Amino acid sequence: MTKLEQIEKNITDLGPDDFKAFAEWFEALRAARWDNQIKADINAGKLDQIADKALADFRAGKTRAL
């Protein structure tokens, strides 16, 4: 059995309270990893072109209030 298969089995075997706690922990982990990836992309300049386009559209009046 692979490590992933063992993890899947262990998760499947959790009771309702433990599964809820696991799900909350896992979602927090996913969010933290997403935040870290976005920060890394920003620091690497990967979003600069998108930001520049958005600002140009805003300055050109091509946006609307939400």
DOVEX-184646 format. One line per 4 residues: number of its first residue (from 1); for each residue x, y, z of N, C-alpha, C. Coordinates in nm, 3 decimals. Layout:
<tormis>
NUM> X Y Z X Y Z X Y Z | ... $
</tormis>
This chain:
<tormis>
1> 0.085 -0.118 0.000 0.000 0.000 0.000 0.089 0.124 0.000 | 0.060 0.217 -0.090 0.140 0.339 -0.096 0.106 0.430 0.021 | 0.191 0.526 0.042 0.168 0.624 0.150 0.035 0.696 0.129 | 0.006 0.734 0.004 -0.120 0.803 -0.026 -0.239 0.712 0.001 $
5> -0.230 0.588 -0.038 -0.340 0.494 -0.012 -0.364 0.478 0.138 | -0.256 0.475 0.216 -0.269 0.464 0.361 -0.336 0.588 0.418 | -0.297 0.705 0.369 -0.360 0.830 0.414 -0.509 0.829 0.380 | -0.542 0.790 0.257 -0.682 0.784 0.216 -0.762 0.689 0.306 $
9> -0.705 0.573 0.338 -0.773 0.478 0.425 -0.794 0.537 0.564 | -0.689 0.601 0.617 -0.700 0.660 0.750 -0.808 0.768 0.753 | -0.815 0.848 0.649 -0.918 0.953 0.644 -1.056 0.890 0.635 | -1.070 0.789 0.553 -1.199 0.720 0.537 -1.246 0.661 0.670 $
13> -1.153 0.617 0.751 -1.186 0.553 0.879 -1.217 0.652 0.991 | -1.198 0.780 0.968 -1.223 0.879 1.074 -1.372 0.886 1.109 | -1.398 0.908 1.236 -1.535 0.933 1.279 -1.576 1.075 1.241 | -1.704 1.108 1.258 -1.754 1.238 1.214 -1.681 1.358 1.276 $
17> -1.655 1.354 1.406 -1.588 1.467 1.471 -1.444 1.482 1.424 | -1.373 1.370 1.416 -1.235 1.376 1.368 -1.229 1.416 1.222 | -1.326 1.369 1.143 -1.327 1.407 1.001 -1.351 1.557 0.987 | -1.441 1.611 1.067 -1.467 1.756 1.063 -1.341 1.834 1.100 $
21> -1.273 1.791 1.205 -1.149 1.858 1.246 -1.043 1.846 1.137 | -1.032 1.728 1.077 -0.936 1.710 0.969 -0.968 1.801 0.851 | -1.095 1.806 0.813 -1.136 1.888 0.698 -1.104 2.035 0.723 | -1.127 2.083 0.843 -1.096 2.222 0.876 -0.946 2.247 0.870 $
25> -0.868 2.153 0.925 -0.723 2.167 0.920 -0.673 2.165 0.775 | -0.726 2.073 0.696 -0.680 2.059 0.558 -0.715 2.183 0.477 | -0.833 2.239 0.496 -0.870 2.360 0.423 -0.779 2.476 0.462 | -0.743 2.487 0.589 -0.650 2.592 0.633 -0.512 2.571 0.568 $
29> -0.469 2.446 0.559 -0.342 2.416 0.493 -0.346 2.454 0.345 | -0.455 2.418 0.277 -0.469 2.454 0.135 -0.465 2.605 0.117 | -0.536 2.677 0.203 -0.539 2.823 0.193 -0.400 2.882 0.215 | -0.328 2.831 0.313 -0.193 2.881 0.341 -0.099 2.854 0.223 $
33> -0.110 2.737 0.164 -0.025 2.705 0.048 -0.060 2.793 -0.072 | -0.189 2.820 -0.090 -0.233 2.910 -0.198 -0.176 3.049 -0.175 | -0.188 3.099 -0.051 -0.134 3.231 -0.019 0.016 3.237 -0.046 | 0.087 3.133 -0.007 0.232 3.130 -0.030 0.265 3.129 -0.179 $
37> 0.185 3.057 -0.259 0.210 3.052 -0.403 0.184 3.189 -0.466 | 0.075 3.254 -0.425 0.045 3.388 -0.478 0.157 3.485 -0.442 | 0.203 3.480 -0.317 0.313 3.568 -0.275 0.438 3.542 -0.358 | 0.469 3.416 -0.382 0.587 3.382 -0.463 0.570 3.433 -0.606 $
41> 0.450 3.417 -0.662 0.425 3.466 -0.798 0.436 3.618 -0.806 | 0.385 3.687 -0.704 0.396 3.834 -0.700 0.543 3.874 -0.694 | 0.618 3.811 -0.603 0.760 3.844 -0.587 0.841 3.814 -0.713 | 0.797 3.715 -0.790 0.867 3.679 -0.913 0.822 3.764 -1.032 $
45> 0.725 3.852 -1.009 0.678 3.940 -1.116 0.581 3.874 -1.212 | 0.530 3.756 -1.177 0.442 3.683 -1.269 0.306 3.750 -1.287 | 0.269 3.839 -1.195 0.138 3.904 -1.204 0.148 4.050 -1.250 | 0.269 4.095 -1.275 0.289 4.236 -1.312 0.212 4.275 -1.438 $
49> 0.215 4.191 -1.539 0.148 4.224 -1.664 -0.003 4.234 -1.644 | -0.059 4.146 -1.565 -0.203 4.150 -1.537 -0.238 4.276 -1.459 | -0.157 4.309 -1.358 -0.182 4.429 -1.278 -0.170 4.554 -1.364 | -0.070 4.559 -1.450 -0.053 4.674 -1.538 -0.174 4.692 -1.630 $
53> -0.224 4.583 -1.683 -0.342 4.589 -1.771 -0.464 4.639 -1.694 | -0.483 4.588 -1.572 -0.596 4.630 -1.490 -0.588 4.779 -1.457 | -0.471 4.824 -1.421 -0.455 4.966 -1.391 -0.476 5.053 -1.515 | -0.428 5.008 -1.628 -0.448 5.084 -1.753 -0.597 5.091 -1.786 $
57> -0.668 4.981 -1.771 -0.812 4.982 -1.796 -0.884 5.075 -1.701 | -0.843 5.076 -1.574 -0.905 5.163 -1.476 -0.881 5.310 -1.513 | -0.757 5.343 -1.545 -0.723 5.481 -1.581 -0.793 5.526 -1.709 | -0.822 5.431 -1.799 -0.889 5.463 -1.925 -1.041 5.466 -1.910 $
61> -1.089 5.445 -1.787 -1.233 5.448 -1.764 -1.307 5.324 -1.814 | -1.238 5.214 -1.828 -1.299 5.091 -1.879 -1.352 5.001 -1.767 | -1.364 5.058 -1.648 -1.415 4.979 -1.536 -1.546 5.038 -1.485 | -1.612 4.963 -1.399 -1.736 5.014 -1.340 -1.736 4.981 -1.191 $
65> -1.812 5.057 -1.118 -1.821 5.034 -0.973 -1.895 4.903 -0.946 | -1.856 4.839 -0.840 -1.922 4.714 -0.801 -2.048 4.742 -0.721 $
</tormis>
